[in-house]
Amino acid sequence: MKVVFFALLMSLLLWAGAAKAQSCTATPTDIAFGSVSPISGAAISGSSTVAVNCTWPLISAQPFVQVCLNLNASSPRLLSNGSNTMQYDLYLDSAHSQSWGASATAISLSIPKPLLGTTAGQSVTYYGLIGANQLTVPSVANSNTVYSQSFSGTQTSLTYQFYTLSAPSCSSISTPATAFPFNATATVVNNCNISAGKLSFGTAGVLSSGLSATSTLSVQCTNGDAYRISLNGGGSGNVAARTMQRQGGGGSVNYQLYTDLANTVAWGDGSGGTSRATNTGTGNTQAITVYGNVPAQTTPMPGNYSDTITATIEF
């Protein structure tokens, strides 16, 4: 009788140990998209992983486990900074064709028990994509700005079921769920593009009266990003006294560039009484007018006169 009682007690202890030993955990790594320049208009991709580990008793009649990583947050998703947002999504595949969700669109994997041992694990990759052509996503306070989304315990759920022959579907698994919280982040950077058109004063016989002309700088800067544009002194090296030189030599023509139509504010680099043009980016291309003036002066010998100006944008 004592032997039978001892054997029965050991059987109960082994059964309880088996139930306790069958479990799975999920440890995600945050997905970080890195630096994002919205004005590039490009889509930005990224990826990260979730490590899954499962434990069996040493002897088990259920040598497989079906694991489901459910993401319960709505799709498409938004990275945010305060009230500012940037659209993106998370996917099951590198082609970004299947959004990661719950149940039928959960990340699912089947893990077999090792022949020797009680623990097995797999690392599964998930993928992210920030949508293209979000030109007006802003930075804040003229600084690189972190956008993020946190997936909390209510938005993530790990479910699993140990089985013998046929893997259950994620929708049929009813075991209590555990959370695997993680974050998605991207840093919106200040950035600017600038290009310039030609400024031509045309053809003149004599310079007994002034000549006027305009050109356009095309500027595209991150939304909310303050910038300023300097124009150098060209060939003369003097922003307060610019000159166009005759091609082949032998003469020069004085001229000046201005920020305003009235030609009252000389446009330079801030030295010699000149100013710089300032503005704030919108994410879209902005047209900045350059006003040029050739004052009345002694007419030099005939020829083609030109100068090359470099525009520098600071942001």
C-alpha positions as MATLAB code, in Angstrom:
seq = 'MKVVFFALLMSLLLWAGAAKAQSCTATPTDIAFGSVSPISGAAISGSSTVAVNCTWPLISAQPFVQVCLNLNASSPRLLSNGSNTMQYDLYLDSAHSQSWGASATAISLSIPKPLLGTTAGQSVTYYGLIGANQLTVPSVANSNTVYSQSFSGTQTSLTYQFYTLSAPSCSSISTPATAFPFNATATVVNNCNISAGKLSFGTAGVLSSGLSATSTLSVQCTNGDAYRISLNGGGSGNVAARTMQRQGGGGSVNYQLYTDLANTVAWGDGSGGTSRATNTGTGNTQAITVYGNVPAQTTPMPGNYSDTITATIEF';
ca = [
       0.000    0.000    0.000;
       2.847    2.364    0.765;
       4.420    1.677   -2.632;
       1.182    2.357   -4.492;
       0.632    5.596   -2.587;
       4.183    6.741   -3.335;
       3.808    6.004   -7.063;
       0.480    7.852   -7.254;
       1.931   10.865   -5.500;
       4.860   11.010   -7.895;
       2.483   10.793  -10.882;
       0.528   13.802   -9.649;
       3.685   15.797   -9.087;
       4.954   15.012  -12.583;
       1.628   16.013  -14.163;
       1.559   19.315  -12.277;
       5.149   19.982  -13.279;
       4.342   19.315  -16.935;
       1.481   21.814  -16.952;
       3.635   24.459  -15.350;
       6.581   23.824  -17.660;
       4.617   24.319  -20.898;
       4.882   28.034  -21.583;
       6.118   30.592  -24.112;
       7.480   34.116  -23.906;
       8.028   36.844  -26.517;
      10.740   39.505  -26.282;
      10.470   42.167  -29.005;
      13.118   44.640  -30.136;
      11.914   48.164  -30.898;
      11.816   49.173  -34.548;
      13.779   52.363  -35.261;
      13.551   53.908  -38.729;
      16.425   56.300  -38.020;
      16.658   59.722  -39.638;
      13.840   60.707  -41.987;
      13.846   63.734  -44.312;
      10.213   64.287  -45.356;
      11.151   66.631  -48.220;
      12.900   63.748  -49.984;
       9.455   62.287  -50.636;
      10.922   58.796  -50.291;
       9.426   55.854  -48.447;
      11.578   54.653  -45.540;
      11.726   50.988  -44.619;
      12.950   49.253  -41.493;
      12.785   45.950  -39.686;
      13.220   44.421  -36.277;
      12.726   41.114  -34.498;
      10.752   39.321  -31.810;
      12.477   36.498  -29.938;
      10.122   33.664  -28.956;
      11.094   30.987  -26.448;
       8.997   27.993  -25.382;
       9.492   25.373  -22.677;
       8.246   21.763  -22.449;
       8.563   19.190  -19.692;
      11.272   16.634  -20.308;
       8.636   14.130  -21.442;
       5.669   15.543  -23.351;
       2.884   14.150  -25.516;
       2.642   17.538  -27.271;
       5.933   18.024  -29.142;
       4.860   21.178  -31.008;
       3.596   24.612  -30.079;
       1.758   27.131  -32.236;
       2.680   30.709  -31.281;
       0.704   33.797  -32.355;
       1.946   37.378  -31.990;
      -1.125   39.599  -32.245;
      -0.989   43.337  -32.870;
      -4.359   44.775  -31.938;
      -3.729   48.426  -32.901;
      -5.586   49.778  -35.933;
      -3.896   50.052  -39.334;
      -2.462   52.105  -41.003;
      -0.553   53.440  -38.048;
       0.774   56.836  -37.027;
       4.060   57.935  -35.533;
       3.423   61.105  -33.579;
       5.037   64.024  -31.800;
       2.362   65.955  -29.965;
      -0.374   66.677  -32.503;
       1.968   66.097  -35.464;
       1.777   62.705  -37.158;
       3.505   60.653  -39.833;
       1.819   57.643  -41.433;
       3.484   54.230  -41.483;
       2.628   50.595  -40.985;
       4.068   47.294  -39.770;
       4.073   44.193  -41.954;
       4.547   40.454  -41.903;
       6.738   40.462  -45.019;
       9.590   42.435  -46.555;
       7.440   43.234  -49.604;
       5.080   45.159  -47.282;
       2.057   43.384  -48.725;
       0.436   42.110  -45.509;
      -0.119   44.416  -42.558;
       0.621   42.910  -39.155;
      -2.567   42.567  -37.162;
      -4.375   40.055  -34.983;
      -5.809   36.572  -35.476;
      -5.661   35.817  -39.233;
      -2.980   38.485  -39.784;
      -0.911   37.772  -36.676;
       2.682   36.651  -36.854;
       2.396   32.889  -36.415;
       5.066   30.244  -36.074;
       5.211   26.593  -35.140;
       8.085   25.527  -32.922;
       9.038   21.851  -32.407;
      10.351   20.495  -29.139;
      14.045   19.553  -29.368;
      14.863   15.867  -29.208;
      17.145   16.503  -26.265;
      16.203   19.323  -23.971;
      13.110   21.200  -22.933;
      13.524   24.663  -24.463;
      13.396   25.909  -28.043;
      13.272   29.373  -29.532;
      12.950   31.255  -32.785;
      13.534   34.842  -33.826;
      10.948   36.238  -36.212;
      11.403   39.415  -38.263;
       8.742   42.068  -38.682;
       8.935   44.931  -41.170;
       7.996   48.603  -41.217;
       7.439   51.197  -43.933;
       6.964   54.959  -43.625;
       4.820   56.092  -46.532;
       6.252   58.212  -49.351;
       5.302   61.813  -50.226;
       4.646   63.089  -46.720;
       6.373   66.359  -47.553;
       4.743   68.534  -44.888;
       5.577   66.442  -41.809;
       7.158   69.068  -39.517;
      10.101   69.275  -37.212;
       9.669   71.139  -33.920;
      11.666   74.078  -32.553;
      14.166   73.948  -35.460;
      15.536   70.677  -34.133;
      15.577   67.039  -35.118;
      12.283   65.688  -33.818;
      11.494   62.161  -32.611;
       8.175   60.661  -33.723;
       7.004   57.477  -32.026;
       4.230   55.020  -31.327;
       4.155   52.810  -28.257;
       2.398   49.462  -28.436;
       1.224   48.834  -24.897;
      -0.035   45.702  -23.207;
      -3.564   46.175  -24.529;
      -2.303   46.443  -28.109;
      -0.091   43.337  -28.093;
      -0.984   39.800  -27.126;
       0.997   36.585  -27.211;
      -1.122   33.428  -27.442;
       0.100   29.867  -27.909;
      -1.095   26.281  -27.819;
       0.882   23.074  -27.519;
      -0.296   20.289  -29.832;
       0.492   16.823  -31.097;
      -0.347   16.582  -34.803;
      -2.346   19.464  -36.292;
      -1.471   23.108  -35.640;
      -4.405   25.218  -34.406;
      -5.235   28.514  -36.085;
      -4.505   31.724  -34.209;
      -8.215   32.544  -34.041;
      -8.965   29.241  -32.283;
      -6.365   29.562  -29.538;
      -8.067   30.478  -26.271;
      -5.192   30.371  -23.786;
      -4.736   33.533  -21.709;
      -2.766   36.162  -23.580;
       0.354   37.944  -22.351;
       1.653   41.286  -23.592;
       4.909   42.024  -25.422;
       5.086   45.855  -25.516;
       7.486   47.633  -27.885;
       8.003   50.992  -29.614;
       8.353   52.315  -33.155;
      10.412   55.489  -33.646;
      11.713   57.789  -36.380;
      13.619   61.061  -36.223;
      12.447   63.832  -38.549;
      15.490   65.908  -39.507;
      15.744   69.464  -40.735;
      16.824   69.513  -44.348;
      16.782   71.927  -47.288;
      17.233   71.840  -51.054;
      18.060   74.945  -53.069;
      18.492   75.697  -56.768;
      18.892   78.941  -58.690;
      17.849   80.320  -62.055;
      19.807   82.688  -64.276;
      19.462   86.442  -63.816;
      19.827   88.284  -67.120;
      19.887   92.050  -67.593;
      19.503   91.587  -71.325;
      21.206   93.767  -73.936;
      21.953   97.475  -73.569;
      23.737   99.992  -75.810;
      24.674  102.494  -73.132;
      24.254  102.515  -69.355;
      22.908  106.046  -69.014;
      19.958  104.694  -67.008;
      19.572  101.755  -64.663;
      18.630   98.216  -65.640;
      16.502   95.852  -63.553;
      15.991   92.101  -63.680;
      14.853   89.279  -61.437;
      15.632   85.651  -60.865;
      14.217   82.945  -58.633;
      15.698   80.688  -56.009;
      13.731   77.469  -55.521;
      13.892   76.439  -51.871;
      12.411   73.388  -50.191;
      12.902   72.974  -46.436;
      11.386   70.762  -43.760;
       8.063   72.114  -42.555;
       8.666   74.420  -39.580;
      12.386   74.721  -40.263;
      13.637   78.336  -40.191;
      16.326   79.123  -42.763;
      18.349   81.994  -44.165;
      20.050   82.434  -47.510;
      23.304   84.266  -48.138;
      24.645   85.417  -51.506;
      28.404   85.807  -51.827;
      30.317   88.613  -53.534;
      30.928   86.727  -56.776;
      34.103   87.519  -58.678;
      34.677   90.794  -56.834;
      34.580   89.090  -53.441;
      32.710   92.114  -52.108;
      29.001   91.744  -51.322;
      28.634   95.519  -51.104;
      30.220   96.212  -54.526;
      29.538   93.474  -57.054;
      30.837   93.627  -60.605;
      30.315   91.718  -63.831;
      33.524   91.230  -65.790;
      33.847   91.366  -69.572;
      34.475   87.927  -71.040;
      38.021   88.118  -72.405;
      38.845   91.008  -70.065;
      38.983   94.720  -70.543;
      36.052   96.060  -68.587;
      33.481   95.667  -65.819;
      29.915   96.642  -64.981;
      28.797   97.498  -61.451;
      25.588   95.900  -60.218;
      23.845   94.825  -57.015;
      21.352   92.203  -55.815;
      18.488   92.947  -53.423;
      15.906   91.174  -51.309;
      13.151   93.644  -52.239;
      11.594   95.156  -55.342;
      12.428   98.702  -54.189;
      16.138   97.808  -54.154;
      16.598   99.103  -50.614;
      18.071   95.990  -48.935;
      21.250   94.661  -50.511;
      21.394   90.877  -50.393;
      24.690   89.494  -49.177;
      26.087   87.590  -46.215;
      25.342   90.095  -43.465;
      28.600   92.012  -43.878;
      29.153   95.424  -45.468;
      25.626   96.593  -44.695;
      24.006   93.679  -46.552;
      21.266   91.378  -45.286;
      20.259   87.760  -45.773;
      16.861   86.491  -46.815;
      15.002   84.558  -44.117;
      11.925   82.364  -44.157;
      10.413   79.196  -42.688;
       9.994   75.964  -44.619;
       6.619   74.441  -45.404;
       7.837   71.148  -46.843;
       6.818   72.318  -50.305;
       8.965   74.258  -52.783;
       9.050   78.011  -52.166;
      10.039   80.592  -54.786;
      12.335   83.344  -53.459;
      12.808   86.315  -55.793;
      16.242   87.844  -56.316;
      16.095   91.468  -57.514;
      19.012   92.745  -59.584;
      19.929   96.310  -60.539;
      22.605   97.820  -62.774;
      22.867  101.520  -61.868;
      23.603  104.203  -64.413;
      27.361  104.346  -65.005;
      30.010  104.970  -67.588;
      29.493  102.461  -70.367;
      32.478  100.137  -70.837;
      33.500   98.622  -74.158;
      30.989   96.310  -75.860;
      31.002   92.633  -74.901;
      29.387   90.009  -72.729;
      29.603   90.724  -69.010;
      28.883   88.140  -66.334;
      29.407   87.136  -62.731;
      28.771   83.935  -60.774;
      27.075   84.128  -57.400;
      26.903   81.307  -54.864;
      23.763   81.028  -52.740;
      24.207   79.343  -49.365;
      21.280   78.183  -47.263;
      21.601   77.743  -43.502;
      19.006   75.820  -41.496;
];
